[in-house]
């Protein structure tokens, strides 16, 4: 091999080692939830499962262009609810929230998760898949 090929090989190895993924969205789904009480209207439940390879704090969560202010955060290893205001350790987490408008269930949507990690803002988008409805009646 000549010098150019060695240089290219070294450059590619360095480039791939520096490009570390901090935030990965594993799945994002939505479904209609029909309540078990007659007279209540159905809602749409969203669940976003993601993974972070470094310590982080959730900065924002957006559905299309609308910011979601109220959501629940769960640690997937312990299956317990945790506060999103604290600095979180690396690992797998699930965000869930509900919206009342169930008419647009077929409309394609995207979720944007924004975190702060190592004094950097990291954004990751994911398309939301519609799954079978949940009937509590």
N, C-alpha and C positions, 0 to 999 in steps of 0.2 A: 504494500500500500504506500502511496505517496503521502507527502506532508499534508495536503489538502484534505484527504480522507480522514487522517488522524485528527486533524483540527476540527472537522465537522463532527466526528464521533464524540470527541470530548465536549464540544459545545452542546450537543443534543443530550448527553448524560447530565450535564450541569443544568440545563433548562428543565428537564423532567424532574430532577431532584428538588429544584426550587419551587416548582408549581404544586404546592400542597393544597388539597381541598380541605378547607376548614368547615364548610357547611354543605350538607347534602340533604336534599328532600327525598325521602324514601317513598312516600305515598301521600296523596292528597285526594280525599273522597268526600262526597256529599250524598245525603239521602233525605227523603221526606220521613218525618216521624209523626205518625198519627197517634194522638194522645188516647189514653184509656178512659178518659172522662168525656161523656157526651156533652157537646156544646162548646168545647174548646177547639180552636183552629189548629191545623197542622203546622209544623215548623220545619225548617231545613237545618239539619245537623251537619257540621263540617268537622273533619278530622284530618290534621296534617301531621304526619310522622316525619321527623328529621333527625339528623345526626351531626354532631359537631366534634371535631378532632382536637379542639382546644377550649379552654375556659372562655365563657362568653356571657353576655347579658342581652336580653331581647330588647331591641330599640323600638321596633314597630312591626305591625302585622297589617297587611292590606289585602283586601279582596277586590280585585280589579283596580279601581282607583279610590275606593272607600277604605278609610282606616278603621280597623276593628279595635275598639278600646277595651271591651270586656271579653276575656277568654280564659279558659282553664288550661293549666300546664301540668302535664304528668310526666314523671320519670318512668321510662319503660322498664327499667331493671327492677324497681321496687313497686311499681304500679300505684304510687302515691301522688297525691296532688302537692305541688310545690308553688312557691311564690315566684313570679316572673320578675320581680323587682330586684332580686338578689343576683349576685354573680354566680353563675352555674358552672359546674364542672363539665368536662367533655363527656359525651355519652349520647344515648338515644332518648328522645323526648317526643311527646305528642301534645299538640295544641288542639283544643276543641272549643267550638262556639256554636250558637244557634241564632238563626234569623227567622223572622216571622213570615216573610214573603215566600210562599211555596209555589206561586204561579210560574216563576221563571226557572223551574228545576231543570229543564232541558237546555237552557241557555249555557253556552260554554263560558267558563270562568277560569281565572288565574289567581293564584295566591302569591304574595310577595312577602317573604320573611326577611327582616332586616335585623342583624345582630351587631354588637360591638365586641370585637375580639382583638386583644393586643393593640389597643388604641387605633384600630381600623374598623371602618364600617363595611360590612359584607352583606350583599343582597343576593337572594336566590329566588327565582321564580319557578313555579310549578303549575301545570295544568291540573284542574280538578276533574276527577272522574265521577260520574253518577252511578250509584249502586242501588240495589233493591230497597224499597221502602221498608220501614219498621212499623209494624202495626201492634199497638199496645192494647187494642180492644179485643 
